[in-house]
Amino acid sequence: MIVCPKCGVSEGQVKAGMHGGSQRYKCSACRRRYTPEPSKRGYAPEVREQAVLLHAEGLKSGEIARRLGVNSQSVRNWLQRDGVVTASVAEKLDPAHSGKASSVPLGKRRATINDVAARAEVSRATVSNFLNDKGRMSESTRSRIQTAMDDLHFTPSALVRAIRRQRTRILGVFIFGLSSLDQNIGGSLAPHLLAGISEAGDVANHNLLLYTGWTQHADRHSALEYLDGHIDGLIWVAPPLHDATLERVAEAGLPVVALLTRHVPDGVGYVNVDNINGVARMVEMLVQQGHRRIAYIGSLHDSNFLDRRDGYRKGLEQARIEHDPRLEGIDDQTPDRVREPSFFQAMVDRWLLLDERPTAVIGGDDGWGMGVGKAFEAVGLRVPEDVSITGVNDTPDAQWILGGLTTINQPFRQMGILAVERLVAMIEGAPVEDCRITVTPEIIVRSSSREITP
């Protein structure tokens, strides 16, 4: 509803042309002409700050305008009008002056590349080549530049370098559920993944920016969080199926590598374990131990669980065992309800009513294996004497679950390293097809499974 700002009347407001790209109106009651929603004009404060920083580094207004894509006269106006370093810019130039404005003229608060060049008696380009390790240079020249930098306490501005190179050398890492890590450290994959990511980031000379949240609140995360220029690329750990934010980020052109899934949009790389063949091999191992009634229990709310279910079916087919849908315990409820003890108990009760109950159960992950194993024990059946139980992931707790859980190992630390390596490759222009890696898993046999006589 359009309301006159002078008399407050909403009726009789008629259009009266355009001005500066905004619709103007005329009030029939008081004859006032006005613009209810004027278009915002001018450049964002962040652009002005970048201009100030570049000027402090010794760049001229014309070069600053070209780098930032703004009008050169605007840059000159900013530099003439803002003859002092503002508090926000002062903090970027020197964190010790956080929150303090200064009356010291621009370029004097902190030594610039021009100051270093003058002190070392070399050109500005020579100092730039020294900083970027380009071109040939005598040891005496290098020594003079380094001495000048030390004397002037000069350090290159990371922000200015990012503006010039269009690179921040920061990788984003988005992972769910870290706030409950202290409650489930033994069953969490996060420490191993993050250790690998951190190790590879250090080797690649990239810093990490961590984003976190909860799967059930994934809709709170906007693509704009990752597209504001802070990061060069993003590692997304276990993104939900058909995630709209991931699709928008990929469409915007930000390099992205997903971890722990192969179901990704076009343009997204991934590092994942071969869940299908891994679980098929687990079925094969159980068949070799004499099992023919093999059940599977898992969820439908995770792409890896879907692959593991398909691997279970593939393993049965390869062993020429007829697939019995009654032996699949699938939780199709909301993710918040998975792993409730009542669900496991209901599945075990249902299986015990069959003419032939399962002699082995494959859990969709180690937690599912533990849950179904405890449900069998609750009705008096022993693991592995009466039923063999296996899992997937080989979490730190797996060696203690049910006396030692037979499981499928996933090299999470190595996968974290691979994710960083592939993301850096994408940033540097590698095709996405070369940045999709499937890791072969390994079966770890422990005491929760055993051979039986068919």
N, C-alpha and C positions, 0 to 999 in steps of 0.2 A: 504494500500500500504506500502510495506517494503522499507525503504530508508536507505542507508548506512550512519551512523553518521559521518564517516570520510570524504568521498568524495561527498556525497549527491546524488549518483546515485541510481535510483530505479530499473533499469534493471539489470539482472544477479545476483540477490540475491537468493542464494540457501541454503537450509536447511543443517545445519552442526551439527546435534546431539542435545542432551539435556544437560542442566547443572542446577542443583539445581531445577529441575522441570520446567524449562523454555526452550523454543525453541531457539536454537542459529542459526545464519546465517553466511554465508561467502560471501563477495563481490567479484565477478569475476573481477572487475576493479582494485581494490587496494589490494585485498587479505586479507582484514581486517575481522576478526571474531568478532562477537558482539551478544549481547542479546537485542533485541528491547524493550521487556517488561519483565524485571526481576521480579521474584516472590518476594513479600514483605516478609521479614523475621523478626523474633523477636516478642516480645509481645507488645501489645498496651500500650501507656503511662498510661492509666487508671489502668491497671493491676499493673504497677510498683508503682503507687501512693497508691493503696490498700495495696501492700506489705509494703510500708513505714509506712502507718498508723498502720497496724497490728504489725509491729516491734516496733513502738512507744508505743503501748499498752503492750509491754513486751513479745510478742510471739517470739519463736525461728524460725530460717529460715526453718527448716524441717516442723514445724506445718504450717507456712505460705504457703509453697509450697503445702501441702496437701489441705489446705482450698481453695486455688486459682486454683488448678489443673495445676501447672507449675513445671518446673524442679527446684529442690532444689539448684543446683549449680547456676542457673540463679538468684535466690533470693539472694544468698550469694554475687554474683558479683555486683548486684544492690546496696546492703547495703555497700559493701566495696568501690565501686566507688563513690556512692552518699553519701559522708560522712557528708553532710549538708542537712538541710531541705529546699527544693525548695520553691519558692513563692506559687505555687498552693497547695502544701501539707501544708505549714505553715498556709494558710488561712483555710484549713479544720480543722487543729488542734486548731487554735485560730483565729477566725474571726477578731480580733483586729489587726492582722498582715497582713491584706489583701494586696496583691500585693508586699509584702516585702520578699525577701529571707533572710535566717539567717545563720550565721556561727556557731550557737550553735549546738553541736552534737545531733544526733537523740536520743530521749528519755529524753532529758534534758529540752526541751522547755516547755513541759507540763507533769505534774505528771502522772505516769502510775499506773496500778493496782499493779505492783510490789512495787512501792514506797509506796502505801497505806498499802500493806501487811507488809512491813518492819516497817513503822511508828506504825502500830497497833499491831505489834508482833504476827501476825497470818500468815497462809499460803495464797498463791495466790488463791487457791481453795476456802478458806473460804470467801475471799473478793468477789469472783465471785458468791458464793451462796448468799451472802448478797445482791448483786446487782440484782440478779434474783429471790430473795425471795424463795430460795430452802433450804430444810433441816432444822434441828433444830439447834438453836443457842442461847446461853445465852444472857441475856440483857446486861451484862457487855461487852461481845464480840461485840455485835451490837453497843454499845456506843463507844467503842474504835475505831471501823472501821469508824463510822460516824464522830467522832472527827478528825481522821486522814484525812478523805476526806475533811473536812472543813478547816483544817490547810493547806493542800496542794492545795486547790482550785481545787480538782479533780472532773471532770464530765465525765461519760462514753461517748465514741464516738458513736454517732448515726450511722455513716457509718460503723464502725467496728461491732457494734451489728447487723446491717443489713447483713453484709457479713457472720457473724457466724450463724445467724438464718435463712438465706435465706429469710428474711422478712424485708421490709422497714416500715411497718405499715403506708403506704400511699395509699390512694384510689384515682384513677383517676376518674374525672367526665367530660364527654364530652357533651356539650350542644350547640345548634345552636342559633344564633341571639341575643346574649347579647349586641352587639354594638348598637342596636336600642332600648334597654330596656327603656331608658329615654323618648322615644317618644311614648311608648305604655305600660306604667307601669300598667294601669288599666285593660288592656286586656291580660296581659302576665301571663303565668303559672309559669315562671321561679322563681320568688321570693319565692313562696310557696314550690316548689320542692326543691330549694336549702336550704331553711330554715330547711326542714325536713331532708335532707341529712346531713347538718351541725350538727344538733342536735344529730342524731344517730351516726355520726362519732365521736363526742365528747364522747358519752356514751361508744362507742366501743374502745376508746383510739386510734383512727386512725386520721391522718391528711388527708387533701384533696389537690389534685393537679388538677386545673381546666384547661380543654382544651375547646376552643370555636372556632366558625367559622360560615359559612353560608351554608345552605342546598345546594344552587346552586353551591357551591365550594367544595362539599364534596370530589371530586376526588383529592383535594390537600392533603388530609390527608392519610398518609401512615401507614400501620400496624406497621412499625418499631418505630413510635413515642411512641407506648404503650408497646413495647417489649424490651425496653432498660434497664430494671431492676429498673426503678425509682418507679414503682407502683406494689402493690400486686394484684390488680384487678381493673376493670373498670366498672363504671356505664355510660351507653350510653343513653342519653335522646332522645327519638323519632328518632331512626335510620331510614334512608330511606329504602324502600322495596328492598330486594335482594342486600344489600350493600356488595360489595366485600371485603372492608376493615374489616368489622365486621366478615365476614366469615373467613378471614385469621387470625385475632386475636384469634378467638375461636379455629381454627385448631392448632394454636401454643401452646395452653394450658393455656393461661391467663384467669383466672376466669372473666366472664363478666355477668352483669345483665342489661337488656334493660328496660327502663322505657317508658310507654305510647305506647306499642305495644305488641302483642303476636305472631307476625310473625317473628320468630328468627331462626337462623341456629341451627343445632344440637350442644349441649354442652353449649348453652347460656340460662341463666335464664331470667325471666322477671317479672315485676310487672305492671299490667294493669287493667283498669276498664272493667267491662262486658258491652261493648258497644252494643252488639247485643241485649241482654235482656233489657238493659236500654232504648234503643230507642223503642223496642217492647212495653215496658210498657208505654212509652209516647204516642204511637199510641192508646193503650188501654184507656188511660186517655182521649184523645181527642174524641174517640168514645163514651165514657161515657158522654161527654159534648154535644153529639149530632152530631158531625162531621162525615161525610161519604166521603167527597171529601178532602182527606188529601194528600198534596204534600210533596216532600222532595227535598232539594237542597244542593249540596255538591261537593266534588272534588273526583278525582280518583287517586290522587298522594300521598295518605297517607293511611296506613293500617287501622288506626282508622276510617277514612271516609268510607272505604270499609265495615268495620264491621257495621257501623251505617246505611249504605244503606241496608245491609242485615237484620239488625234489623227492619228497616222500612218495608221491604217486609214481614218479619216474623210476625210483628204486624198486617198487613193487612190480612194475611192468617188466623191468629188466630181469627180475628174479622169477618172472612168470607166476606171480601170486595175484590172484583176483582181488581187485580193489573192493573193500567192503566199506561203504560210506559210514556205517555205524561205528567204525573204529576211528573216525575223525572227530576229535573234540574241539570244535571251533567256537570261540567266543566272538559273537557278532554284535555285542553290546557296545556302548560307548567306551572310549579308552579309559575313562575314570573307573570302570568296573572290572578291568582285567585283573587277574590273579587273586580274586577273592577266594578264600578257602571254600566257601559254599559252592562255587563253580566247580572246583576240582573234585569235591566230594560227590557232587551230582553226576559228574562224568564217570567216576569210578563206580558208583552205584549202578549206573546204566550199563557199563561194561560187564559188571558181575552178573547181570541178568541174562546175558547172551549164553547160547548153548556152549560156545567156546570163547572164553574170555581172552584178552590179549596176554601174551607172556612177555611182551616188551613194549615200552612206550617211548617215543621220541618227543621230547619237549621242544617247543619252538625256540626257547632259549634256556639258559641254565635255571632261571627263576621258575619257568614253567615246569621244568623237570623236577625241581625241588618240590613244587606245590603238589604235583600229581603223586610223587613218591610218598610224601607225608600223608596224602589222602588214602593211599593203599595201606600204609602202616596203621592208620586209624581204624581200619576194619580188620586188622590182624594179619595182613599179608606182609611178608618180609621182602626187603630189597637187599640182594638180588636173588635170594633163594626161591622166591615165588614169582617175582616179576623183575625184569631188567628195566632200568631207567637210564635214559641218556638226555643230553642237552646240546646247546649250541652257544658258543662264545668263549668258553674257558675263562670266565671271570676269576678274580683272585679267590673268591669263596668256593669255586668249583672243587678244589682239592679236599674241602671239608664237607661238602653237601653229600648227605646219604653215605657217609664213610668214604667218599671219593667219587665224584661224578664223571662217568664216561661222557666225553663231550667233543665238540668240533672247535679246534683252536682257531682264533682269528688274530693275526699279528697286528694289533691295534697301533702300537707305536710305529711300526714300519708303515702302516697305512697313513698315519698322520704325516710322516716324512714324505711319502709319495704325493699326498695331497698338496703340500707346499711346493714341491718340485714341479708338479703339473700346473699349478696355478701360476707360478712364475713364468713357466713356458708359455702359457696362454697370454699373459701380460706382454710378453716379448714377441707375440705374433704367431705362436704355434697353432695349427688347426685343431679344432676341438676334438676331432677323431683321434688325434695323437694323445689326447689328455683324458682318455677314458680307459681305466685300468681295472682288470678283474684279477684278484689275488686268489691263488689256490690254497684252500684250507688244509689242515692236518687233523686227523682223528686222534684224540688222546684217550687211551683205554685205561679206565680205573676200575674200582671194585663194585660199581653200581650195576654192572652188566656181567653176565656169565654164560658159558655154554650150557645147553640143555640137550636132553635126548628127545628127539621129535616123537 
